[in-house]
Amino acid sequence: MTEIEIGRGKRGRRAYSFDDIAIVPSRRTRDPQDVSVGWQIDAYHFDLPVVAAPMDSVMSPASAIELGKLGGLPVLDLEGLWTRYESPEPLLREIAQLDPAQAISRMQEIYREPIRPDLITLRLNEIREAGVTTAGALSPQRTQEHWKTVVDAGVDLFVIRGTTVSAEHVSGRAEPLNLKRFIYELDVPVIVGGVATYTAALHLMRTGAAGVLVGFGGGAAHTTRRALGIHVPMATAVADVAAARRDYMDETGGRYVHVIADGGMGLSGDIVKAFACGADAVMLGASLARSTDAPGNGFHWGSEAHHEALPRGERVEVGTAGTLEQILTGPAQSADGTTNLVGALRRAMATTGYSELKEFQRVETLVAPYQRS
């Protein structure tokens, strides 16, 4: 891999964002109606390759049920307002109306309320009783404390999601979560991340995870790049983790770990390129927060925005673009790439001649940096 000299004492590998690459048409085209965008992880099949980010601005129990009925995988944040308050709707409206200068400090106050195990159970039961696949997310720091409550509630998929998650966390203060032992002893499939490099992904795959989330600091509501100086452009990150998946399959004699791109995909073209780089599904935050069904009321934020000591995110206004159904499957009434996201994916696959997502991962790509005017 060619490295670029940053200075005499430092070299770095060139990395690419989705804006830096383009997909190439082939000799064959298809009808979009003949394209399949379904995917399966463990025993669970989904008609849409869309996973909702576990963020309070994106997922409530009601919007989770709606997404599940549309064919996607909803993931509820089990450390969010829905597990801290019996009726969080007034607080969600307050957050949307906060003055930007006071938003983070007020959100820190709101999220100091303790997480209630009984509310974890209540929210997951509500989703499960609606007949959709039930998934909930905890951070690595909270997993040891609440995992039993989550599993006992009958969750189908368990998501461990943090800014970055490693298979080997070293701590001098407390025994860290042993992911390999934890996943081995759990009876439900686990999706874990974020991760952004080949080596880190390979180690996570060796823990027994069913899927890995790919992304670091690239989400619309993240300021990690500015606050910590850490960021990996998504096209390179997804392609590197897809390579780790291939090598892990060889290592294990065929065990397939799903790669889920998480962050940095604000428009339908970005989503298309994520699959072209090797993703099996995409986890969407801001895109779904734009729906009229989303609990954020036109605003979007993640847990990084209310961290008690070092916020690495912000509340951003994303507006509304349509219902959840319009955003995912249309019909679109604008040409800006914010609605009918799955329709755009179907069209791109059809235009380049592919009928299955796993085939589309092999589509030809070019490095074609786009200069915004």
Backbone torsions as a table, in degrees:
resi	resn	phi	psi	omega
1	MET	NA	124.8	-177.4
2	THR	-70.2	132.0	176.9
3	GLU	-108.5	154.0	179.7
4	ILE	-108.2	138.6	177.7
5	GLU	-77.2	117.4	176.2
6	ILE	-81.4	-40.8	175.8
7	GLY	-162.6	178.1	-176.0
8	ARG	-62.1	-25.8	-177.9
9	GLY	-103.6	7.2	-176.3
10	LYS	-151.4	133.3	175.1
11	ARG	-123.6	154.7	-179.3
12	GLY	-145.7	152.1	178.7
13	ARG	-83.9	138.4	176.7
14	ARG	-71.9	130.8	179.0
15	ALA	-122.5	157.4	-172.3
16	TYR	-126.3	139.5	171.7
17	SER	-91.0	173.7	178.0
18	PHE	-64.1	-30.1	177.4
19	ASP	-65.4	-20.0	-176.1
20	ASP	-87.1	-7.2	-176.2
21	ILE	-124.7	162.4	177.9
22	ALA	-142.3	153.8	-179.6
23	ILE	-98.6	142.5	-174.1
24	VAL	-105.4	130.1	174.1
25	PRO	-64.5	154.5	178.8
26	SER	-110.7	-168.1	-177.6
27	ARG	-78.3	-11.7	-174.5
28	ARG	-118.1	144.2	170.8
29	THR	-127.0	163.7	-179.5
30	ARG	-136.9	168.5	170.4
31	ASP	-79.3	134.7	178.2
32	PRO	-56.3	-29.2	180.0
33	GLN	-67.1	-19.2	-179.4
34	ASP	-90.8	2.0	-176.7
35	VAL	-93.2	135.3	175.5
36	SER	-105.4	128.4	178.1
37	VAL	-115.5	13.2	179.0
38	GLY	-72.1	158.5	175.7
39	TRP	-149.1	165.0	-178.6
40	GLN	-138.7	135.9	173.7
41	ILE	-126.1	123.4	-173.0
42	ASP	56.1	-126.2	-177.9
43	ALA	-92.5	5.4	-170.0
44	TYR	-108.1	120.4	179.1
45	HIS	-101.4	142.4	179.1
46	PHE	-131.9	136.9	179.7
47	ASP	-72.8	-27.4	-179.8
48	LEU	-116.8	136.9	-179.1
49	PRO	-83.7	46.7	-173.0
50	VAL	-122.2	125.9	174.7
51	VAL	-113.7	128.6	179.6
52	ALA	-80.1	132.3	178.8
53	ALA	-65.3	136.5	178.8
54	PRO	-76.3	83.1	-178.0
55	MET	-137.9	142.4	-175.8
56	ASP	-63.0	-26.4	179.3
57	SER	-79.1	-10.7	-174.2
58	VAL	-110.4	-47.4	-170.5
59	MET	-121.3	122.4	163.2
60	SER	-113.1	169.3	174.2
61	PRO	-55.0	-39.0	-179.1
62	ALA	-67.0	-45.5	-179.9
63	SER	-71.5	-28.2	174.7
64	ALA	-63.9	-44.2	178.5
65	ILE	-63.3	-42.4	179.6
66	GLU	-61.4	-45.3	179.6
67	LEU	-64.2	-42.4	178.8
68	GLY	-59.9	-39.7	179.3
69	LYS	-70.2	-26.4	176.9
70	LEU	-78.7	-12.7	176.3
71	GLY	111.6	4.5	178.3
72	GLY	-99.0	-179.3	178.8
73	LEU	-108.8	108.6	177.1
74	PRO	-85.1	141.0	176.5
75	VAL	-127.3	120.6	-179.6
76	LEU	-92.0	136.7	175.3
77	ASP	-74.5	111.5	-177.3
78	LEU	-85.3	7.1	172.2
79	GLU	-117.4	12.9	-175.9
80	GLY	-94.5	-165.6	-175.4
81	LEU	-64.7	-29.0	-176.9
82	TRP	-70.8	-17.3	176.7
83	THR	-109.9	6.6	176.6
84	ARG	-111.7	-27.2	-175.9
85	TYR	-132.1	142.3	177.0
86	GLU	-67.6	-36.2	-179.3
87	SER	-132.0	85.2	-175.1
88	PRO	-83.4	-4.4	-175.9
89	GLU	-55.5	-43.8	177.9
90	PRO	-61.0	-34.9	178.9
91	LEU	-71.1	-36.3	176.5
92	LEU	-63.0	-41.6	177.2
93	ARG	-65.8	-38.6	178.9
94	GLU	-63.7	-44.1	-179.7
95	ILE	-59.6	-39.7	180.0
96	ALA	-66.8	-21.9	-176.5
97	GLN	-102.4	1.1	-176.3
98	LEU	-67.7	144.6	171.3
99	ASP	-65.3	135.0	-177.6
100	PRO	-52.9	-34.2	-178.2
101	ALA	-67.9	-27.1	-179.2
102	GLN	-105.8	-0.8	-170.3
103	ALA	-59.8	-50.1	-174.7
104	ILE	-66.4	-45.1	-177.4
105	SER	-64.0	-38.8	178.9
106	ARG	-70.3	-38.5	177.5
107	MET	-64.6	-37.6	175.5
108	GLN	-58.7	-41.2	177.7
109	GLU	-64.2	-46.0	-177.2
110	ILE	-61.5	-41.0	-175.0
111	TYR	-85.4	5.1	174.1
112	ARG	-78.3	-15.1	177.3
113	GLU	-59.3	133.2	-177.1
114	PRO	-63.6	150.9	173.5
115	ILE	-74.7	135.1	-177.8
116	ARG	-108.0	117.7	179.1
117	PRO	-56.4	-35.1	-179.9
118	ASP	-65.3	-31.4	177.3
119	LEU	-76.1	-32.0	172.5
120	ILE	-57.1	-49.1	-179.8
121	THR	-62.1	-45.2	-178.7
122	LEU	-60.3	-47.4	-176.3
123	ARG	-67.0	-43.0	179.8
124	LEU	-66.8	-37.8	177.2
125	ASN	-62.3	-40.0	-179.8
126	GLU	-60.1	-42.9	-179.7
127	ILE	-70.3	-45.2	-177.9
128	ARG	-62.3	-40.2	-178.6
129	GLU	-68.1	-17.0	175.9
130	ALA	-80.2	-5.6	175.4
131	GLY	85.5	18.1	177.6
132	VAL	-110.2	159.0	177.6
133	THR	-59.2	131.2	-172.6
134	THR	-106.5	123.8	178.7
135	ALA	-137.0	141.0	177.2
136	GLY	-134.7	153.6	-176.1
137	ALA	-121.8	138.7	170.3
138	LEU	-126.0	154.6	172.1
139	SER	-78.1	159.6	177.2
140	PRO	-56.5	-33.9	-177.8
141	GLN	-67.9	-28.4	-176.3
142	ARG	-101.8	-7.5	-173.8
143	THR	-62.7	-44.6	-178.5
144	GLN	-60.4	-34.2	-175.8
145	GLU	-75.7	-36.7	-168.6
146	HIS	-118.7	-0.9	-172.1
147	TRP	-60.7	-37.9	-177.1
148	LYS	-65.6	-39.3	176.5
149	THR	-60.3	-41.8	-178.4
150	VAL	-65.1	-47.7	-178.5
151	VAL	-66.3	-41.7	179.6
152	ASP	-64.0	-25.1	178.5
153	ALA	-75.6	-7.2	176.1
154	GLY	89.3	32.7	179.7
155	VAL	-66.0	142.9	179.1
156	ASP	-86.6	-41.2	179.7
157	LEU	-130.6	136.6	-178.0
158	PHE	-109.0	125.7	-178.3
159	VAL	-112.9	126.3	172.8
160	ILE	-109.9	108.8	-172.1
161	ARG	-128.2	127.3	175.6
162	GLY	-139.7	175.8	176.3
163	THR	-56.7	-45.3	169.2
164	THR	-146.2	140.6	-179.7
165	VAL	-126.9	128.7	179.6
166	SER	-116.3	157.1	176.3
167	ALA	-75.0	-16.2	-178.0
168	GLU	-133.4	95.1	176.2
169	HIS	-100.0	126.9	-177.3
170	VAL	-103.6	127.8	179.6
171	SER	-138.8	135.8	176.5
172	GLY	-92.9	-1.2	-175.0
173	ARG	-109.0	-32.0	-176.1
174	ALA	-150.5	156.8	177.8
175	GLU	-69.6	120.8	-177.0
176	PRO	-76.1	167.0	177.1
177	LEU	-67.4	122.1	175.1
178	ASN	-88.0	97.8	-173.0
179	LEU	-61.3	-41.6	-176.7
180	LYS	-63.0	-45.5	179.6
181	ARG	-68.7	-40.2	-178.7
182	PHE	-62.1	-49.4	-178.0
183	ILE	-66.2	-37.9	179.8
184	TYR	-62.6	-38.3	-175.7
185	GLU	-84.8	-11.8	-177.7
186	LEU	-84.6	147.1	-179.0
187	ASP	-94.7	2.2	-179.5
188	VAL	-121.7	150.0	178.1
189	PRO	-65.1	146.1	-175.8
190	VAL	-119.5	133.6	170.4
191	ILE	-108.4	131.9	-172.2
192	VAL	-137.0	146.5	178.3
193	GLY	162.7	177.7	17.7
194	GLY	-92.3	158.7	178.8
195	VAL	-143.5	154.5	-174.3
196	ALA	-140.8	2.7	-178.0
197	THR	-131.7	159.8	-179.8
198	TYR	-58.0	-51.2	-174.8
199	THR	-65.1	-46.1	180.0
200	ALA	-63.2	-38.6	179.3
201	ALA	-66.4	-41.9	-179.9
202	LEU	-61.0	-41.3	177.8
203	HIS	-65.1	-39.4	177.9
204	LEU	-66.1	-39.5	178.5
205	MET	-61.9	-34.4	-179.8
206	ARG	-71.9	-10.2	175.7
207	THR	-77.8	-12.4	-178.2
208	GLY	100.3	9.5	179.7
209	ALA	-61.3	144.8	176.8
210	ALA	-81.1	-25.5	179.6
211	GLY	-154.0	154.0	176.4
212	VAL	-123.8	138.2	176.3
213	LEU	-89.4	132.5	-176.5
214	VAL	-112.5	122.1	176.7
215	GLY	155.3	144.4	176.0
216	PHE	-149.1	108.5	170.5
217	GLY	74.3	12.6	-176.1
218	GLY	-101.8	1.4	-178.0
219	GLY	-71.0	159.6	-176.0
220	ALA	-62.9	-28.6	-176.8
221	ALA	-101.3	7.4	-179.0
222	HIS	-91.7	145.2	170.2
223	THR	-122.3	22.8	-175.9
224	THR	-58.3	-38.6	-179.5
225	ARG	-61.7	-40.3	-179.9
226	ARG	-78.5	-38.4	-174.3
227	ALA	-78.3	-39.3	-175.8
228	LEU	-114.5	-13.3	-177.8
229	GLY	75.8	16.1	-177.1
230	ILE	-112.8	129.0	179.1
231	HIS	-169.4	139.3	174.4
232	VAL	-124.5	118.7	179.1
233	PRO	-55.3	141.7	-164.8
234	MET	-71.4	-35.6	-178.9
235	ALA	-61.4	-45.0	177.9
236	THR	-66.5	-42.5	-178.7
237	ALA	-60.9	-48.1	-178.9
238	VAL	-64.2	-43.0	180.0
239	ALA	-63.9	-38.9	178.6
240	ASP	-66.2	-42.1	-179.0
241	VAL	-71.0	-33.6	174.7
242	ALA	-63.0	-35.4	176.1
243	ALA	-66.5	-38.5	176.3
244	ALA	-62.9	-39.4	176.9
245	ARG	-60.2	-45.1	178.6
246	ARG	-60.2	-46.6	-178.1
247	ASP	-70.8	-32.4	176.6
248	TYR	-67.6	-36.3	175.3
249	MET	-60.6	-43.0	177.4
250	ASP	-64.3	-40.7	-177.9
251	GLU	-65.1	-35.7	-173.8
252	THR	-102.7	-0.8	-178.7
253	GLY	78.3	24.7	171.9
254	GLY	123.4	3.0	178.9
255	ARG	-71.5	123.9	-174.9
256	TYR	-102.1	125.2	176.2
257	VAL	-109.5	128.2	-175.5
258	HIS	-77.6	137.4	180.0
259	VAL	-103.1	120.9	-176.8
260	ILE	-119.0	111.0	179.6
261	ALA	-70.1	132.6	-172.0
262	ASP	-134.3	100.2	175.9
263	GLY	107.4	154.7	175.7
264	GLY	75.3	20.4	-178.3
265	MET	-126.3	74.0	-176.5
266	GLY	-78.7	-24.0	-174.6
267	LEU	-125.9	162.5	-176.7
268	SER	-60.8	-34.6	179.1
269	GLY	-63.4	-35.0	176.6
270	ASP	-64.7	-40.1	179.5
271	ILE	-63.4	-44.3	177.8
272	VAL	-57.1	-45.3	-177.6
273	LYS	-68.3	-30.3	176.2
274	ALA	-60.6	-43.5	177.7
275	PHE	-68.2	-37.4	178.6
276	ALA	-62.5	-30.1	179.4
277	CYS	-83.5	-7.4	174.7
278	GLY	125.0	4.7	-179.4
279	ALA	-72.4	149.0	173.0
280	ASP	-94.7	-25.2	179.3
281	ALA	-158.2	168.5	178.3
282	VAL	-125.9	139.9	173.4
283	MET	-100.4	119.8	-173.9
284	LEU	-111.0	136.8	176.8
285	GLY	-115.9	-77.0	-176.0
286	ALA	-59.1	-36.7	-179.0
287	SER	-58.6	-41.6	-179.4
288	LEU	-83.2	-25.1	177.1
289	ALA	-65.6	-18.1	178.1
290	ARG	-77.3	-6.6	-177.5
291	SER	-76.7	150.5	177.0
292	THR	-69.7	-15.0	178.2
293	ASP	-86.2	-13.2	-174.7
294	ALA	-71.8	146.4	-178.0
295	PRO	-76.2	-7.1	-176.5
296	GLY	-80.4	-6.0	177.3
297	ASN	56.3	42.2	178.3
298	GLY	88.2	2.4	177.7
299	PHE	-120.2	161.6	-174.5
300	HIS	-142.5	135.3	177.2
301	TRP	-158.2	160.0	176.6
302	GLY	-124.6	-177.9	-177.0
303	SER	-64.8	-24.3	179.2
304	GLU	-63.7	-25.7	-175.6
305	ALA	-72.7	-21.0	-178.7
306	HIS	-120.9	24.1	175.2
307	HIS	-57.1	135.5	-171.3
308	GLU	-68.3	-24.2	-175.3
309	ALA	-116.0	-36.9	-175.5
310	LEU	-143.7	81.4	177.3
311	PRO	-58.4	135.4	179.0
312	ARG	-129.9	33.0	179.4
313	GLY	-158.2	176.7	-178.9
314	GLU	-149.6	162.1	172.5
315	ARG	-85.8	123.6	-178.0
316	VAL	-119.4	145.6	176.6
317	GLU	-87.0	120.1	-179.2
318	VAL	-109.1	-12.9	-179.0
319	GLY	72.2	-169.5	177.4
320	THR	-126.4	141.2	-176.6
321	ALA	-118.5	-12.4	-178.7
322	GLY	155.4	-176.2	176.1
323	THR	-70.3	166.6	177.2
324	LEU	-58.4	-39.8	179.0
325	GLU	-64.8	-42.1	178.7
326	GLN	-63.8	-40.9	-179.6
327	ILE	-64.1	-38.8	-176.7
328	LEU	-84.2	-48.8	-171.3
329	THR	-125.6	4.3	174.1
330	GLY	83.6	-170.4	4.8
331	PRO	-76.1	146.9	177.6
332	ALA	-81.5	144.2	176.6
333	GLN	-119.6	13.8	175.0
334	SER	-145.7	163.5	-177.4
335	ALA	-108.5	24.7	-173.6
336	ASP	-95.4	3.2	176.5
337	GLY	80.9	16.9	-179.0
338	THR	-102.6	-10.5	179.9
339	THR	-129.4	160.5	-175.5
340	ASN	53.2	51.9	-177.9
341	LEU	-62.8	-42.2	-179.4
342	VAL	-72.4	-34.3	175.2
343	GLY	-61.2	-38.9	177.6
344	ALA	-65.6	-39.4	177.2
345	LEU	-62.6	-45.7	177.5
346	ARG	-58.3	-44.7	-177.9
347	ARG	-64.0	-42.1	179.6
348	ALA	-64.9	-42.5	177.9
349	MET	-63.5	-42.1	-180.0
350	ALA	-65.8	-40.8	-178.5
351	THR	-65.2	-31.0	-180.0
352	THR	-98.1	3.1	170.7
353	GLY	89.3	20.1	-176.3
354	TYR	-112.7	143.0	-178.2
355	SER	-112.7	-11.2	-179.5
356	GLU	-131.8	147.6	-178.7
357	LEU	-61.7	-41.9	-177.9
358	LYS	-65.2	-31.2	174.0
359	GLU	-69.9	-39.6	-177.2
360	PHE	-64.2	-23.1	176.6
361	GLN	-60.7	-16.8	-178.7
362	ARG	-98.5	6.8	-177.9
363	VAL	-60.3	147.4	179.4
364	GLU	-70.8	138.5	177.8
365	THR	-128.2	155.2	176.7
366	LEU	-122.5	151.8	167.1
367	VAL	-85.7	113.6	-173.9
368	ALA	-143.4	74.3	-176.7
369	PRO	-55.0	132.8	-177.5
370	TYR	-102.6	120.9	180.0
371	GLN	-93.3	111.2	179.4
372	ARG	-71.8	139.0	-178.8
373	SER	-81.1	NA	NA
